[in-house]
């Protein structure tokens, strides 16, 4: 027995445990609250569906229209949050149960793929490369379409790779079917990931082109070969890889099934749905790919780049030496890592701050980076490759781990040292947080110092997050929500780049611009609390 | 005789030393030659270099984190700045922070001392401020001396000191902008006063909702007038209808301004023609072409 499964199971257990332990401490962002609210509604409608199918279908259609996309992510997190609360995990930790499970599965899958490509050292390193940074940890802890999307993206790519090199036809067919199912789930979790279908098609076409080139280069026989019988369409279709055929059929079907908004008018609504999936109408003052990479520690980005370079080198060698397997897998991995990066750079992925735009590429990049590091160590010191790889991994992961510990629970506000950290990002006007999540760190101070029964205005903090903080016991029960600053005794302001009219109006209403408490990451203000005179003890 | 012996001795010694050094060099050359002959293959050399570069990158990243932390103000620096402000700040002072994200100052500055975090200070008036305290972190990422230069240009006297990572510059403004009256402070009953953002500064203004049918007339009794009434209007929202402003002093028209577009629009009325002293002021705002929301900031300047 190899160490493949134990390593994967170890990562699964470690990631799940970390998710459950830490998930209750990070604040809820606007995006997470939106998923939770839609998820609760979706879970309720799906539970009632057997009894009231028509009403449920109508409700799901309306919900899907509001979300402008599929409901898989919402439904998964809705059910998981409900379950998490019922088993006593609390309103915030329980809400993130789905994310903890998804992150654990992703860690295990990354370890499995890395083992297949680079052996045990790569399997040990790759998930750490993915999660051991402030943003990586926040990516694993937070509720998002991106985490599930990344999980299904990697699963689809791994299944497609298996469908290409399975020993028997049955295995290839089975793996191809799984590739189709995973493609559908990926597109149902994050609709822009339908791009797996053109990715597989592109990979197949490149293979055909390579084959045609090899045939053209091969020496011609002296005798004329016998004329081949004409090929019928059924035979031509059978040449299509099962993975591609399944992805092109099962994938869209599953994605459409998860998008009830499409059901009444599939053709008419497809184009708006695709536009919405690819970020049309979303403002992005900074290139999303650049913003995402700037959020990662320098050594991690370096290792990702090294992984891409190493893969490209292997691909070239494979092509040069006629190693078909190496070329097939190498080109698939390069496409799987490169396509999301290219789409994000072109603004064709969801244009949001954080790792989201490049999320599907991250697990693949982590695998490639880990493989490149272990390969370099094996060549550099053949006598002690594992010791060298472990030492280098420790050095390369240390900055990210250190920053993750130092910035917790504000990992979503952290930036890598090449961008000069959070201060450098704030100076450039880059987002300070994803949606009011930093305010959670003010709740303890608020509980200690607010006068009894004080009314609190929450500026930039989602109402759904406040409601969950209250249910989780993080917010003192006697504190009331004020509809606006004019009716408030206290104002909690989540600071963002851009205009601050609401905050300034709150100062005017409260008669004070003196912050009573604040949350800072590397001196960059993330949230501050203001009080009407006499409301703060 | 002793000199000859010494010369011969030194000569012998030199020869022996030279022989020894030649031996060492010969040995070293041999060892280097053997090392070169048995050098790793090119691929291994590349891998060794790559591993060394990766290790260096990790170390450099850790060092960069340390250096970045060292460039930021420490809790001790902040406490020192807070103590300094608590001791020396007086009415008419304001704190300016640069870079603008350094807003911990709002928490540590004494109550009642305004703290402003402008995204740019050039051309921004600080009404009512006689002395500005610049709390800067010039070595922090994004830190620069631009704000200090602006204040130094306007200052009649300065006092700069370094508190660890913080640089504190007190600038006594040579020609402070001291309004005789701020209309937002004299808002008539029913008028909404709010604050709006312009370059990171909070501008207190009167919020007016105009419709074509209902122009707004605001009366401000006994406003001390000087040279001019200066201010700016923020035209809020996506509407495009132009707005007309009219100023009347004791019922007599003094000036008018037509404002269009969106964002902040400055205006200025010359009040030298009106007799100095407290006057009854009337501001009429109308938007005949469509509804409009605006925020009006106006200062009577000496």
HADDOCK unambig.tbl for C-alpha pairs under 7 A between the chains (distance, minus, plus):
assign (segid A and resid 298 and name CA) (segid B and resid 61 and name CA) 6.66 0.50 0.50
assign (segid A and resid 299 and name CA) (segid B and resid 57 and name CA) 6.09 0.50 0.50
assign (segid A and resid 299 and name CA) (segid B and resid 58 and name CA) 5.91 0.50 0.50
assign (segid A and resid 376 and name CA) (segid B and resid 47 and name CA) 5.22 0.50 0.50
assign (segid A and resid 376 and name CA) (segid B and resid 51 and name CA) 6.78 0.50 0.50
assign (segid A and resid 377 and name CA) (segid B and resid 51 and name CA) 6.86 0.50 0.50
assign (segid A and resid 379 and name CA) (segid B and resid 44 and name CA) 5.55 0.50 0.50
assign (segid A and resid 379 and name CA) (segid B and resid 47 and name CA) 6.04 0.50 0.50
assign (segid A and resid 380 and name CA) (segid B and resid 44 and name CA) 5.19 0.50 0.50
assign (segid A and resid 380 and name CA) (segid B and resid 47 and name CA) 4.88 0.50 0.50
assign (segid A and resid 380 and name CA) (segid B and resid 48 and name CA) 4.71 0.50 0.50
assign (segid A and resid 392 and name CA) (segid B and resid 55 and name CA) 5.73 0.50 0.50
assign (segid A and resid 395 and name CA) (segid B and resid 55 and name CA) 6.12 0.50 0.50
assign (segid A and resid 395 and name CA) (segid B and resid 58 and name CA) 4.96 0.50 0.50
assign (segid A and resid 395 and name CA) (segid B and resid 59 and name CA) 6.68 0.50 0.50
assign (segid A and resid 396 and name CA) (segid B and resid 55 and name CA) 6.91 0.50 0.50
assign (segid A and resid 396 and name CA) (segid B and resid 58 and name CA) 4.53 0.50 0.50
assign (segid A and resid 399 and name CA) (segid B and resid 58 and name CA) 6.97 0.50 0.50
assign (segid A and resid 399 and name CA) (segid B and resid 61 and name CA) 6.21 0.50 0.50
assign (segid A and resid 399 and name CA) (segid B and resid 62 and name CA) 5.40 0.50 0.50
assign (segid A and resid 417 and name CA) (segid B and resid 61 and name CA) 6.87 0.50 0.50
assign (segid A and resid 417 and name CA) (segid B and resid 64 and name CA) 6.58 0.50 0.50
assign (segid A and resid 417 and name CA) (segid B and resid 65 and name CA) 6.43 0.50 0.50
assign (segid A and resid 420 and name CA) (segid B and resid 141 and name CA) 6.27 0.50 0.50
assign (segid A and resid 423 and name CA) (segid B and resid 141 and name CA) 5.76 0.50 0.50
assign (segid A and resid 424 and name CA) (segid B and resid 141 and name CA) 4.90 0.50 0.50
assign (segid A and resid 424 and name CA) (segid B and resid 142 and name CA) 5.92 0.50 0.50
assign (segid A and resid 426 and name CA) (segid B and resid 101 and name CA) 6.60 0.50 0.50
assign (segid A and resid 427 and name CA) (segid B and resid 142 and name CA) 5.00 0.50 0.50
assign (segid A and resid 499 and name CA) (segid B and resid 197 and name CA) 6.13 0.50 0.50
assign (segid A and resid 500 and name CA) (segid B and resid 197 and name CA) 5.82 0.50 0.50
assign (segid A and resid 501 and name CA) (segid B and resid 195 and name CA) 6.72 0.50 0.50
assign (segid A and resid 501 and name CA) (segid B and resid 196 and name CA) 4.83 0.50 0.50
assign (segid A and resid 501 and name CA) (segid B and resid 197 and name CA) 5.22 0.50 0.50
assign (segid A and resid 504 and name CA) (segid B and resid 195 and name CA) 5.32 0.50 0.50
assign (segid A and resid 504 and name CA) (segid B and resid 196 and name CA) 6.26 0.50 0.50
assign (segid A and resid 504 and name CA) (segid B and resid 202 and name CA) 5.80 0.50 0.50
assign (segid A and resid 505 and name CA) (segid B and resid 194 and name CA) 5.23 0.50 0.50
assign (segid A and resid 505 and name CA) (segid B and resid 195 and name CA) 4.81 0.50 0.50
assign (segid A and resid 505 and name CA) (segid B and resid 196 and name CA) 6.83 0.50 0.50
assign (segid A and resid 508 and name CA) (segid B and resid 194 and name CA) 6.05 0.50 0.50
assign (segid A and resid 508 and name CA) (segid B and resid 195 and name CA) 6.33 0.50 0.50
assign (segid A and resid 514 and name CA) (segid B and resid 106 and name CA) 5.36 0.50 0.50
assign (segid A and resid 514 and name CA) (segid B and resid 107 and name CA) 6.02 0.50 0.50
assign (segid A and resid 514 and name CA) (segid B and resid 111 and name CA) 6.11 0.50 0.50
assign (segid A and resid 515 and name CA) (segid B and resid 106 and name CA) 5.22 0.50 0.50
assign (segid A and resid 515 and name CA) (segid B and resid 107 and name CA) 4.44 0.50 0.50
assign (segid A and resid 516 and name CA) (segid B and resid 107 and name CA) 5.73 0.50 0.50
assign (segid A and resid 517 and name CA) (segid B and resid 107 and name CA) 6.32 0.50 0.50
assign (segid A and resid 523 and name CA) (segid B and resid 102 and name CA) 6.30 0.50 0.50
assign (segid A and resid 524 and name CA) (segid B and resid 101 and name CA) 5.38 0.50 0.50
assign (segid A and resid 524 and name CA) (segid B and resid 102 and name CA) 6.02 0.50 0.50
assign (segid A and resid 525 and name CA) (segid B and resid 101 and name CA) 6.12 0.50 0.50
assign (segid A and resid 525 and name CA) (segid B and resid 102 and name CA) 6.79 0.50 0.50
assign (segid A and resid 525 and name CA) (segid B and resid 103 and name CA) 5.79 0.50 0.50
assign (segid A and resid 525 and name CA) (segid B and resid 104 and name CA) 6.57 0.50 0.50
